[in-house]
Amino acid sequence: MSGICSAHKEFVAGCPQCEATIPKPMTGKWTLTGPDGRAWSSDSPLHCCHLEQKERVPAHVALKRILHALETE
C-alpha cells in the first residue's frame, strides 16, 4: 500500500518511514498552459494552478464565494 510503512497500519505524520513512502513531485520548473496560450510557471503543479486561479478569479469574487458557502451550511 502506498503511504503506509511496515511499522504502521495507517499513515503516521512525522514517521520517517511513512513520509518516505509518499511520492514527491518531480523537481524543476512546472508550467501550466491554458487553452488560450497563457502560461503560469512555478516549482510545483499546485502553485501553477494557484497562480492561474488567482489571475482568473479576482480576490473579492473568491471571498464572496467562500462567504456564500459558509452561509449555506
C-alpha positions as CSV (number, residue, x, y, z in Angstrom):
1,M,0.0,0.0,0.0
2,S,1.3,3.5,-0.8
3,G,1.7,5.9,2.1
4,I,1.9,3.2,4.8
5,C,5.1,1.9,6.2
6,S,5.7,-1.6,7.5
7,A,5.6,-0.3,11.1
8,H,2.0,1.0,11.0
9,K,-1.3,0.0,9.6
10,E,-2.0,3.6,8.7
11,F,-0.1,6.7,7.7
12,V,1.5,8.5,10.7
13,A,2.6,12.0,10.1
14,G,6.2,12.6,11.2
15,C,7.2,9.0,10.8
16,P,10.3,8.9,8.5
17,Q,9.3,5.5,7.1
18,C,5.7,6.7,6.3
19,E,7.0,10.0,4.9
20,A,9.4,8.1,2.6
21,T,6.5,6.2,1.0
22,I,4.8,9.4,-0.3
23,P,5.7,10.1,-3.9
24,K,7.3,13.5,-4.3
25,P,6.7,15.7,-7.4
26,M,9.4,15.9,-9.9
27,T,11.9,18.7,-9.2
28,G,12.3,21.5,-11.6
29,K,10.1,24.1,-13.2
30,W,6.4,23.2,-13.8
31,T,4.3,25.1,-16.4
32,L,0.5,25.2,-16.8
33,T,-0.6,26.3,-20.2
34,G,-4.2,27.4,-20.8
35,P,-6.2,26.8,-24.0
36,D,-5.6,30.4,-25.0
37,G,-1.8,30.0,-24.7
38,R,-1.3,31.8,-21.5
39,A,1.2,30.1,-19.2
40,W,2.0,30.0,-15.5
41,S,5.3,28.6,-14.2
42,S,6.3,27.6,-10.7
43,D,8.2,25.0,-8.7
44,S,5.0,22.8,-8.1
45,P,1.9,21.9,-10.1
46,L,-0.4,23.1,-7.3
47,H,1.3,26.5,-7.2
48,C,0.8,26.8,-11.0
49,C,-2.9,26.2,-10.5
50,H,-3.0,28.7,-7.7
51,L,-1.4,31.4,-10.0
52,E,-3.9,30.6,-12.8
53,Q,-6.9,30.8,-10.5
54,K,-5.6,34.0,-8.8
55,E,-5.4,35.7,-12.2
56,R,-8.8,34.3,-13.4
57,V,-10.8,34.8,-10.3
58,P,-10.4,38.2,-8.6
59,A,-9.9,38.1,-4.8
60,H,-13.2,39.8,-4.0
61,V,-15.1,37.3,-6.0
62,A,-13.3,34.4,-4.3
63,L,-14.1,35.9,-0.9
64,K,-17.7,36.3,-1.9
65,R,-17.9,32.6,-2.9
66,I,-16.3,31.5,0.4
67,L,-18.7,33.6,2.5
68,H,-21.7,32.4,0.5
69,A,-20.6,28.8,1.0
70,L,-20.4,29.4,4.8
71,E,-23.9,30.9,4.9
72,T,-25.5,27.9,3.2
73,E,-24.0,25.3,5.6
